[in-house]
Amino acid sequence: MPARERGYDSRWDKARATFLSRRPHCEFVVDGKACGKPATIVDHVVPHRGDQELFWDSGNWMPLCAHCHSSRKQSLEHRGSAAARARAMPFGIRPSRIPVIIVCGPPGAGKAAYVEIHSNPRDLVIDFDVIRDRLASQAGRNPVTSLTAKALDERNRLLRSLADDHLHDRCFFIVSAADPEDRETWRRKLGGRIVLLATPLEECIRRIQSDPRRYGKENQLIDLARAWWERQPAPAQPLRQEA
């Protein structure tokens, strides 16, 4: 289908020009650094596949230079599902305008409890599990087959909104982030600080097994907790803050 028939018309040309005037440099990140060359392309981070709402969602746009768009980004896409990768660790995240506390740890670590204790009503809490549960409740008897993908898209929309957030005092972002490099990537993307809840595996398992909300998912969550600990480079303290 020709580009004009897919939505890339004069309206898009105007929106593209406005977007690039505000964000004129390529933001594709390689080895922890943004490219920085003059951007000429507005890329859809999550492919819209004809979805007009996603097509026109500027939070899903990312400025790229021609080189990064044609070679680097496409080479990544050839290794697997670009949409899945973009959802898990999204492109186009700008540093937050408000302070961000990134709360990491395995299932059963107590991340939600930590946030409940330390947050206040003017703080924004971004928690994938809460978002997914809300979407599941809204779906009712018509369950959404791609619920996880939709929840990640909503989480990422909220993360992108932090760059222009004038409504909240702080943001608490809850994410497992088993890989230390992933934690550092989140910190670098958002400009926040990390709170690592390295709750011992035995205690995580005890909490998972005693929590009625996790009924039917105990084995999966315990496996995830074990996998989280297997990826740690060395024994961690029960609570550590990373600068």
Phi, psi and chi 1 to 4 in degrees:
 res  aa     phi    psi   chi1   chi2   chi3   chi4
   1 MET       -  132.6 -179.0 -176.5  -63.6      -
   2 PRO   -58.3  151.6  -22.7   33.3      -      -
   3 ALA   -57.9  -39.6      -      -      -      -
   4 ARG   -62.8  -32.4  -66.3  -71.3  167.1  179.6
   5 GLU   -77.8  -16.9  -66.0 -178.0   15.8      -
   6 ARG   -92.5    6.9  -70.2 -174.6  -76.7  117.5
   7 GLY   110.2   -7.9      -      -      -      -
   8 TYR   -86.3   69.0  -63.1   94.0      -      -
   9 ASP  -108.0 -162.5   52.1   16.3      -      -
  10 SER   -63.5  -33.2   58.6      -      -      -
  11 ARG   -63.6  -42.2  179.8 -173.1  170.7 -161.3
  12 TRP   -64.3  -41.9  168.3 -103.1      -      -
  13 ASP   -56.8  -41.3  -67.7  -20.7      -      -
  14 LYS   -68.7  -44.5 -177.2  177.1  179.5  179.9
  15 ALA   -63.7  -40.6      -      -      -      -
  16 ARG   -60.5  -46.2  169.1 -172.2  168.1  -81.1
  17 ALA   -63.0  -41.2      -      -      -      -
  18 THR   -64.6  -43.7  -59.6      -      -      -
  19 PHE   -62.8  -44.9 -177.5   78.3      -      -
  20 LEU   -69.9  -25.9  -69.5  178.2      -      -
  21 SER   -69.6  -28.1   70.2      -      -      -
  22 ARG   -88.2  -32.7  -65.5  172.1  178.8  168.7
  23 ARG  -130.5   80.4  -67.3  166.8   63.5  179.9
  24 PRO   -82.7   -3.9   30.2  -36.0      -      -
  25 HIS  -114.4  148.2  -61.1  105.4      -      -
  26 CYS   -63.9  129.4  178.1      -      -      -
  27 GLU  -108.1   13.1  -62.7  177.8    6.2      -
  28 PHE   -67.7  129.3 -167.4   84.5      -      -
  29 VAL  -102.4  128.3  176.6      -      -      -
  30 VAL  -132.1  126.9  178.1      -      -      -
  31 ASP    55.1   37.9  -62.9  -31.7      -      -
  32 GLY    82.5    3.5      -      -      -      -
  33 LYS  -127.6  138.5  -64.9 -178.1 -180.0  179.2
  34 ALA   -74.0  146.5      -      -      -      -
  35 CYS   -57.9  -53.7  167.8      -      -      -
  36 GLY    84.8   -5.5      -      -      -      -
  37 LYS   -72.0  161.5  -66.4  179.9 -179.7  178.3
  38 PRO   -57.4  129.7  -26.9   36.2      -      -
  39 ALA   -87.3  138.3      -      -      -      -
  40 THR  -124.5   -7.3   57.0      -      -      -
  41 ILE  -127.6  137.4  -65.0  170.4      -      -
  42 VAL  -102.4  111.2  175.7      -      -      -
  43 ASP   -97.8  145.6 -178.0   59.9      -      -
  44 HIS   -87.8  114.2  -71.4   86.8      -      -
  45 VAL   -59.7  -52.8  177.2      -      -      -
  46 VAL   -98.0  117.7  177.0      -      -      -
  47 PRO   -51.5  130.2  -25.9   35.6      -      -
  48 HIS   -79.2  -26.4   58.5   84.0      -      -
  49 ARG    47.9   41.0  -54.8 -170.4 -168.6  -74.9
  50 GLY    88.9   -6.3      -      -      -      -
  51 ASP   -73.8  107.7 -176.9  -28.0      -      -
  52 GLN   -67.4  -32.2  -71.6  -60.9  -64.0      -
  53 GLU   -64.3  -43.6 -177.2  175.8   -7.5      -
  54 LEU   -70.9  -34.6 -170.2   57.9      -      -
  55 PHE   -58.9  -44.1 -178.2   94.1      -      -
  56 TRP   -95.3    3.5  -70.4  106.4      -      -
  57 ASP   -77.4  104.8 -179.4    2.5      -      -
  58 SER   -65.3  -18.8   60.2      -      -      -
  59 GLY   -68.3  -14.5      -      -      -      -
  60 ASN   -99.6    8.8 -171.8   43.9      -      -
  61 TRP   -99.2  149.4  -60.9   -7.3      -      -
  62 MET  -144.2  128.3 -178.8 -178.9 -177.0      -
  63 PRO   -77.1  130.4   27.0  -31.7      -      -
  64 LEU  -133.0  150.4  -63.8  177.3      -      -
  65 CYS   -82.1  165.5   67.0      -      -      -
  66 ALA   -62.2  -37.5      -      -      -      -
  67 HIS   -64.6  -48.3  174.0   72.2      -      -
  68 CYS   -65.8  -35.3  -72.5      -      -      -
  69 HIS   -68.8  -43.5 -178.3  -96.1      -      -
  70 SER   -84.4  -30.6   63.6      -      -      -
  71 SER  -110.6  -58.6   60.4      -      -      -
  72 ARG   -67.8  -51.8  -68.2  176.8  179.6  170.6
  73 LYS   -64.4  -43.8 -174.8  172.0 -173.7  -66.3
  74 GLN   -67.9  -32.6  -70.3 -175.0   12.0      -
  75 SER   -66.1  -34.5   67.5      -      -      -
  76 LEU   -66.8  -40.5  -71.3  175.3      -      -
  77 GLU   -62.8  -32.0  -69.4  175.4   -9.1      -
  78 HIS   -71.2  -15.0  -68.2  159.2      -      -
  79 ARG   -86.8   -6.2  -63.8  178.4 -161.2  161.6
  80 GLY   163.5 -157.3      -      -      -      -
  81 SER   -78.2  109.4  171.3      -      -      -
  82 ALA   -63.9  -39.2      -      -      -      -
  83 ALA   -63.1  -41.4      -      -      -      -
  84 ALA   -64.3  -43.1      -      -      -      -
  85 ARG   -65.8  -41.2  -80.7 -166.0  -52.7  -83.1
  86 ALA   -64.8  -32.0      -      -      -      -
  87 ARG   -73.4  -42.3  -73.8 -173.2  173.3  105.4
  88 ALA   -68.7  -43.9      -      -      -      -
  89 MET  -135.7   82.7 -176.3   62.8   73.7      -
  90 PRO   -69.8  148.0   26.7  -35.7      -      -
  91 PHE   -78.4  169.8  -63.6  115.7      -      -
  92 GLY    74.8   14.6      -      -      -      -
  93 ILE   -84.7  122.0  -60.1  -69.4      -      -
  94 ARG  -100.1  155.6  -68.3 -178.6  -70.5  156.2
  95 PRO   -54.1  141.4  -27.7   35.8      -      -
  96 SER   -71.7  144.9  174.2      -      -      -
  97 ARG   -74.2  -29.1 -179.6 -176.7  174.8  -83.7
  98 ILE  -108.6  157.6   59.5  176.6      -      -
  99 PRO   -58.4  138.5  -22.6   33.1      -      -
 100 VAL  -121.1  129.6  178.6      -      -      -
 101 ILE  -109.6  115.4  -60.7   91.6      -      -
 102 ILE   -96.8  108.4  -53.6  166.8      -      -
 103 VAL   -97.8  114.6 -175.7      -      -      -
 104 CYS  -118.7  156.4  -53.1      -      -      -
 105 GLY   157.5  170.0      -      -      -      -
 106 PRO   -75.5  167.2   29.8  -36.7      -      -
 107 PRO   -56.2  135.9  -26.5   35.5      -      -
 108 GLY    86.4    3.7      -      -      -      -
 109 ALA   -75.5  -23.0      -      -      -      -
 110 GLY    98.3   28.8      -      -      -      -
 111 LYS   -64.1  -48.0  -60.3 -175.9  -69.8  -64.1
 112 ALA   -64.0  -38.9      -      -      -      -
 113 ALA   -65.0  -39.5      -      -      -      -
 114 TYR   -60.4  -45.9  176.0   92.0      -      -
 115 VAL   -65.7  -40.1  171.6      -      -      -
 116 GLU   -60.5  -37.2 -176.4  175.4   -0.2      -
 117 ILE   -72.9  -39.3  -67.9  170.8      -      -
 118 HIS   -98.1  -11.9  -68.7   87.1      -      -
 119 SER   -92.1  165.2   62.2      -      -      -
 120 ASN  -129.9  171.2   64.3   60.8      -      -
 121 PRO   -60.6  -21.7  -27.2   36.6      -      -
 122 ARG   -90.3    3.9  -75.2 -172.8   54.2   83.2
 123 ASP   -92.2  148.8  -66.8  -25.4      -      -
 124 LEU   -97.9  128.9  172.7   64.8      -      -
 125 VAL  -109.8  123.0  177.2      -      -      -
 126 ILE  -111.1  107.7  -58.8  178.3      -      -
 127 ASP  -133.3  114.1 -177.5  -13.4      -      -
 128 PHE   -55.2  -42.4  169.2   79.2      -      -
 129 ASP   -62.0  -41.2  -70.2  -22.2      -      -
 130 VAL   -66.3  -42.0  171.2      -      -      -
 131 ILE   -62.6  -45.6  -65.2  170.7      -      -
 132 ARG   -63.1  -42.4 -176.8 -178.5   55.6 -169.2
 133 ASP   -63.9  -37.8  -70.1  -14.2      -      -
 134 ARG   -65.3  -43.0  172.7  169.0   53.9   81.1
 135 LEU   -65.6  -37.3  -68.8  176.5      -      -
 136 ALA   -65.1  -38.8      -      -      -      -
 137 SER   -66.6  -39.3  176.4      -      -      -
 138 GLN   -67.8  -32.7  -67.6  172.9   -8.3      -
 139 ALA   -68.1  -32.3      -      -      -      -
 140 GLY    57.8 -123.5      -      -      -      -
 141 ARG   -82.8   -0.6  -65.3 -174.8  177.5 -178.1
 142 ASN  -115.1   71.5  -61.2  -56.6      -      -
 143 PRO   -59.0  142.6   22.1  -32.5      -      -
 144 VAL   -86.8  122.8 -179.7      -      -      -
 145 THR   -65.2  -33.4   55.7      -      -      -
 146 SER  -103.4   44.7   57.3      -      -      -
 147 LEU   -60.0  -42.6 -163.6   60.1      -      -
 148 THR   -61.9  -44.7  -64.0      -      -      -
 149 ALA   -63.3  -42.2      -      -      -      -
 150 LYS   -66.0  -37.8  -71.5 -176.3  177.2  -64.9
 151 ALA   -66.6  -40.0      -      -      -      -
 152 LEU   -66.2  -39.3  -76.6  171.3      -      -
 153 ASP   -60.7  -42.5  -72.8  -14.8      -      -
 154 GLU   -68.2  -41.0  173.6   60.1   13.6      -
 155 ARG   -58.0  -45.6 -178.7 -157.7   71.2  171.6
 156 ASN   -68.8  -32.6  -64.3  -20.4      -      -
 157 ARG   -61.8  -42.4 -176.4 -168.8   68.9   79.4
 158 LEU   -65.3  -40.0  -68.2  171.2      -      -
 159 LEU   -63.3  -41.2  -70.7  172.4      -      -
 160 ARG   -67.3  -29.5  -67.5 -171.1 -179.8   97.1
 161 SER   -71.2  -16.5   74.4      -      -      -
 162 LEU   -63.7  -27.2  -66.2  176.3      -      -
 163 ALA   -63.3  -24.6      -      -      -      -
 164 ASP  -123.4   24.9  -57.4  -57.6      -      -
 165 ASP   -78.2  118.4 -168.0  -43.5      -      -
 166 HIS  -116.2    8.5  -69.1  -94.8      -      -
 167 LEU  -100.8  -26.9  -61.7  176.3      -      -
 168 HIS  -116.6  156.2  -56.8   95.7      -      -
 169 ASP   -78.9  -44.0  -69.8  -18.1      -      -
 170 ARG  -147.0  169.9  -60.9  175.4  -61.9  174.0
 171 CYS  -127.4  133.2  171.6      -      -      -
 172 PHE  -105.7  118.0  -75.5   84.2      -      -
 173 PHE  -110.2  115.5  172.9   37.3      -      -
 174 ILE   -95.9  122.5  -62.7  175.9      -      -
 175 VAL  -152.3  139.2   61.1      -      -      -
 176 SER   -62.8  -54.7  179.8      -      -      -
 177 ALA    46.7   67.1      -      -      -      -
 178 ALA   -66.3  -35.4      -      -      -      -
 179 ASP   -80.5  125.0 -166.5  -37.1      -      -
 180 PRO   -55.2  -32.8  -26.4   35.0      -      -
 181 GLU   -67.1  -34.9  -68.1 -175.3    2.6      -
 182 ASP   -65.7  -40.0  -74.2  -12.0      -      -
 183 ARG   -61.4  -43.7  -64.8 -163.1  -74.5  -91.4
 184 GLU   -65.9  -36.5  172.5   57.7   22.4      -
 185 THR   -63.5  -45.0  -62.5      -      -      -
 186 TRP   -61.3  -42.7  -78.5  120.7      -      -
 187 ARG   -62.2  -40.9 -171.8 -165.8   65.7   78.3
 188 ARG   -69.9  -39.8 -173.4  170.8   58.9 -113.4
 189 LYS   -65.7  -45.5  -79.4  176.5  175.9  -73.9
 190 LEU   -92.8  -18.1  -65.9  169.1      -      -
 191 GLY    74.6   24.3      -      -      -      -
 192 GLY  -101.9 -167.3      -      -      -      -
 193 ARG  -120.3  158.1   65.5 -177.4  178.5   88.8
 194 ILE  -108.4  134.8  -69.2  174.5      -      -
 195 VAL  -111.9  116.0  171.6      -      -      -
 196 LEU  -103.1  114.9  178.7   62.4      -      -
 197 LEU   -95.7   89.9  -59.1 -178.1      -      -
 198 ALA   -91.0   61.0      -      -      -      -
 199 THR   -64.5  130.4  -55.9      -      -      -
 200 PRO   -52.9  146.4  -26.4   35.0      -      -
 201 LEU   -56.1  -42.7  176.1   60.3      -      -
 202 GLU   -59.6  -39.3  -65.9   76.8    9.5      -
 203 GLU   -72.0  -37.0  176.3   62.0   14.7      -
 204 CYS   -59.4  -46.0  -69.8      -      -      -
 205 ILE   -62.4  -42.4  -66.5  174.6      -      -
 206 ARG   -61.1  -43.6 -174.1 -166.4   69.3   77.4
 207 ARG   -66.1  -42.2  -68.0  177.8 -178.0  179.1
 208 ILE   -61.8  -43.7  -68.8  169.1      -      -
 209 GLN   -71.2  -25.1  -68.5  175.6  -28.3      -
 210 SER   -97.0   -2.2   62.3      -      -      -
 211 ASP   -94.3  111.3 -172.4  -14.0      -      -
 212 PRO   -62.9  -22.5   21.7  -32.6      -      -
 213 ARG   -69.4  -17.3  -64.2  170.5  -59.5  176.1
 214 ARG  -101.1   12.4  -56.9  173.5 -169.2 -107.7
 215 TYR   -59.3  132.2  178.7   76.1      -      -
 216 GLY    88.7  -12.3      -      -      -      -
 217 LYS  -118.9    9.5  -60.6 -176.2  -69.8 -174.7
 218 GLU   -58.6  -48.4  -58.3   97.7  -41.9      -
 219 ASN   -63.3  -41.7  -67.7  -23.3      -      -
 220 GLN   -62.9  -44.4  176.6 -173.1    3.2      -
 221 LEU   -68.9  -37.0  -68.0  170.7      -      -
 222 ILE   -65.4  -40.6  -70.7  171.5      -      -
 223 ASP   -61.8  -40.0  -73.0  -16.1      -      -
 224 LEU   -66.4  -37.8  -70.9  172.2      -      -
 225 ALA   -65.7  -42.4      -      -      -      -
 226 ARG   -62.0  -43.7  -71.6 -163.6  174.6  101.7
 227 ALA   -63.6  -37.7      -      -      -      -
 228 TRP   -59.3  -48.7 -169.8   95.7      -      -
 229 TRP   -67.3  -31.8  -89.4  105.8      -      -
 230 GLU   -65.4  -21.8  -71.9  172.3   -3.3      -
 231 ARG   -93.4    0.6  -62.7 -178.4   68.3  176.0
 232 GLN   -82.8  135.7  -56.3  -45.4  -59.6      -
 233 PRO   -69.5  -25.8   24.8  -34.5      -      -
 234 ALA  -160.7  159.9      -      -      -      -
 235 PRO   -55.2  133.4  -24.8   34.2      -      -
 236 ALA  -105.8  159.4      -      -      -      -
 237 GLN   -72.4  155.4  -61.9  -61.1  -40.4      -
 238 PRO   -55.0  -33.2  -27.6   34.9      -      -
 239 LEU  -143.6  125.1  170.8   61.5      -      -
 240 ARG  -140.3  139.3 -175.6  171.9   80.6 -117.9
 241 GLN  -106.1  127.0  -64.9 -169.4   13.4      -
 242 GLU   -99.8  130.5  -59.8  178.3   -2.8      -
 243 ALA   -67.0      -      -      -      -      -
